[in-house]
Amino acid sequence: MRFKILLISFIFCLSAFGQKEKQSYNWMPLINAIARVESGFNPKIVNKAGTHVGYLQIGAGMVQECNNILKAKGEQKRFTLKDRYDKDKSIEMFILFQEKYNPERNVEKAIRMWNGGPRYRNNSTQGYFNKVHRLYLQNITAEEEIST
């Protein structure tokens, strides 16, 4: 009996080890912090220069980059410039960008890249990082209080 339990446990571990399930990650506390800084949660807002719009203040270059990522993955889906005004599609673009350039899910890197691109510089993204990170920490604290 003991042998059967060990054997079943071993087989289960092997099958779990062999599976490469895509684990979901909760980006929402960070996305909410970014949205608060970028748009005040307004999906229809346009920046003064007219170049970045929507909930996460997405520019045309980000839309193109997301479409390049989708194309490289062999997916048919493509984003349009109008999609930047859609909160859910903006979040999809954020996550897609992070999956490619930040697979380790590093929060600091995510914040700095959203402001300065994949080749950001710490000195030029520091002020943005400070604002977003403070709000992010507040969001995390609030989530922990709700779950307890």
C-alpha positions as CSV (number, residue, x, y, z in Angstrom):
1,M,0.0,0.0,0.0
2,R,2.8,2.4,1.0
3,F,4.6,1.6,-2.3
4,K,1.4,2.4,-4.3
5,I,1.1,5.8,-2.6
6,L,4.7,6.6,-3.2
7,L,4.4,5.5,-6.9
8,I,1.3,7.6,-7.4
9,S,2.9,10.6,-5.7
10,F,6.0,10.2,-7.9
11,I,4.0,10.0,-11.1
12,F,2.0,13.0,-10.1
13,C,5.2,15.0,-9.5
14,L,6.6,14.0,-12.8
15,S,3.5,15.0,-14.7
16,A,3.3,18.3,-12.9
17,F,7.0,18.9,-13.6
18,G,6.6,18.1,-17.3
19,Q,3.7,20.5,-17.8
20,K,4.4,24.1,-18.7
21,E,1.2,25.7,-17.7
22,K,1.0,29.4,-18.2
23,Q,0.6,30.8,-14.7
24,S,-1.4,33.9,-14.5
25,Y,0.0,36.9,-12.6
26,N,-2.0,39.6,-11.0
27,W,-0.7,42.8,-12.6
28,M,-3.8,44.7,-11.4
29,P,-2.3,46.5,-8.4
30,L,0.4,47.9,-10.6
31,I,-1.9,48.6,-13.5
32,N,-4.2,50.5,-11.2
33,A,-1.3,52.6,-9.9
34,I,-0.1,53.4,-13.4
35,A,-3.6,54.3,-14.5
36,R,-4.0,56.6,-11.6
37,V,-0.8,58.5,-12.5
38,E,-1.3,58.4,-16.2
39,S,-5.0,59.1,-16.7
40,G,-6.7,59.4,-13.3
41,F,-8.6,56.2,-14.4
42,N,-10.1,58.1,-17.4
43,P,-10.0,55.9,-20.6
44,K,-10.9,58.8,-22.9
45,I,-8.1,61.2,-21.8
46,V,-5.5,62.5,-24.3
47,N,-2.2,64.0,-23.3
48,K,-1.4,67.7,-24.1
49,A,0.7,66.7,-27.1
50,G,-2.1,64.4,-28.4
51,T,0.4,61.5,-28.7
52,H,-0.7,59.3,-25.8
53,V,-4.2,58.4,-25.0
54,G,-6.5,56.4,-22.8
55,Y,-6.4,54.6,-19.5
56,L,-2.7,53.8,-19.6
57,Q,-1.7,56.6,-21.9
58,I,-0.6,54.4,-24.8
59,G,1.2,55.9,-27.8
60,A,1.1,54.7,-31.4
61,G,4.6,53.0,-31.0
62,M,3.2,50.8,-28.2
63,V,0.3,49.7,-30.4
64,Q,2.8,48.8,-33.2
65,E,5.1,47.0,-30.7
66,C,2.2,44.9,-29.4
67,N,1.2,44.1,-33.0
68,N,4.8,43.0,-33.7
69,I,4.7,40.8,-30.6
70,L,1.4,39.2,-31.7
71,K,2.8,38.6,-35.2
72,A,5.9,37.0,-33.9
73,K,3.7,34.7,-31.8
74,G,1.8,33.7,-34.9
75,E,-1.4,35.2,-33.6
76,Q,-3.9,36.9,-36.0
77,K,-5.2,39.4,-33.5
78,R,-4.0,43.1,-34.0
79,F,-4.6,46.2,-32.0
80,T,-5.7,49.5,-33.5
81,L,-5.0,53.1,-32.4
82,K,-8.7,53.3,-31.3
83,D,-8.1,50.4,-28.9
84,R,-6.0,52.7,-26.7
85,Y,-9.3,54.2,-25.5
86,D,-10.6,50.8,-24.3
87,K,-9.6,50.1,-20.8
88,D,-9.5,46.3,-21.2
89,K,-7.6,46.4,-24.5
90,S,-5.1,48.8,-22.9
91,I,-4.6,46.3,-20.1
92,E,-4.1,43.5,-22.7
93,M,-1.4,45.6,-24.3
94,F,0.3,46.3,-21.0
95,I,0.4,42.6,-20.2
96,L,1.6,41.6,-23.6
97,F,4.4,44.1,-23.4
98,Q,5.4,42.8,-20.0
99,E,5.3,39.2,-21.1
100,K,7.9,40.0,-23.8
101,Y,10.2,42.4,-22.1
102,N,9.7,41.6,-18.4
103,P,9.0,37.8,-18.2
104,E,10.5,37.8,-14.6
105,R,7.6,40.1,-13.6
106,N,9.9,42.6,-11.9
107,V,7.7,45.5,-10.7
108,E,10.4,48.1,-10.8
109,K,11.3,47.2,-14.3
110,A,7.6,47.2,-15.3
111,I,7.1,50.7,-14.0
112,R,10.3,52.1,-15.6
113,M,9.7,50.4,-18.9
114,W,6.1,51.8,-19.1
115,N,7.6,55.3,-18.8
116,G,10.9,54.9,-20.6
117,G,10.6,51.9,-22.9
118,P,12.5,48.6,-22.8
119,R,15.8,50.5,-22.8
120,Y,14.9,52.9,-20.1
121,R,17.4,54.8,-18.0
122,N,17.0,54.9,-14.2
123,N,17.7,58.6,-13.9
124,S,15.1,59.6,-16.5
125,T,12.4,57.4,-15.0
126,Q,13.1,58.0,-11.3
127,G,10.3,60.6,-10.7
128,Y,7.7,58.4,-12.5
129,F,8.9,55.3,-10.6
130,N,8.6,57.1,-7.3
131,K,5.0,58.2,-7.9
132,V,3.8,54.8,-9.3
133,H,5.6,52.7,-6.8
134,R,4.1,54.6,-3.9
135,L,0.6,54.0,-5.2
136,Y,1.4,50.4,-6.0
137,L,2.5,49.8,-2.4
138,Q,-0.7,51.4,-1.2
139,N,-2.7,49.0,-3.5
140,I,-0.8,46.0,-2.3
141,T,-1.4,47.0,1.4
142,A,-5.1,47.5,0.7
143,E,-5.4,44.1,-1.0
144,E,-3.7,42.4,2.0
145,E,-6.1,44.1,4.4
146,I,-9.1,43.0,2.3
147,S,-7.9,39.4,2.2
148,T,-7.4,39.1,6.0
